[in-house]
Amino acid sequence: MNLTIETEQEEDGRWIAEILEIPGALKYAATREEAIAQAEALALRVIADRIEHGESPIEPIHITFAAA
């Protein structure tokens, strides 16, 4: 499972980081690094929640984050 993180700086200076493979998994933060860290943590929580609720992952879980 490879997860892609897309980042962009908003007009107000905030950074947004989005996990492209997980709809709705995005975080805003003051810095790019904070936004990425928060988005990674959110992605892991979403994956864990899905597993806890019986959703089997499509692929084996070997997670790699890559900035786009």
N, C-alpha and C positions, 0 to 999 in steps of 0.2 A: 504494500500500500504506500504509494507516494503521494504526498499532499503538497500542493503548490500554494505558496503565499504570495499574493499580489498586494503591493503597497502603493499608496498614493498620498500626497500631501494636499489637504483641503485648502481652500482660499483663506480660511481663518487660522491657518498654521498647524492645525491638528493633523495627525497622521491616521490613516485607516489601513488596517491589514485584514485581508480577507482570505479564507481558505477556499479555494475555488471548487474543490471536490465535495464540500459540505455546505449546501445551500443555507444561507443565513448566518454562517459562522464568520463574523467580522467583529473587529474591535477598533475603537478609537483611542488614541493616547497622545500625550504631548510630544513624544519622540517616536521615531520609526522603530527603534529597538524595543521600546515598551509595547507598542502596538503589535509587533511580531510576537513577543513573548506572551502577551495576553491572548492572541489568536491561537497560538500553539496550545496553550493550556485549555482554551475553550474546545478546540478540536479533540483533545484527549478526553475531556469530560463527555463530549457528545458521543464519541466512540464507546467509551465505557458504559454510558447510559443505554446505548443501543444493545450492547452485549448483555447487560443485566436484564433487559426486557426481551431477551430471546431472539434478537435479530443477529443472525450469523453473518460475519463479515464475508464479503464476496472473495476476498483474497486473504492469504495468511497475513497476520499482523506483524509487519516489519515496517515501522513508520519512519519515513525520511521527510523532513521539511526542506523545501527549496524555495528561495526567493525568486520571484519572476521579474 
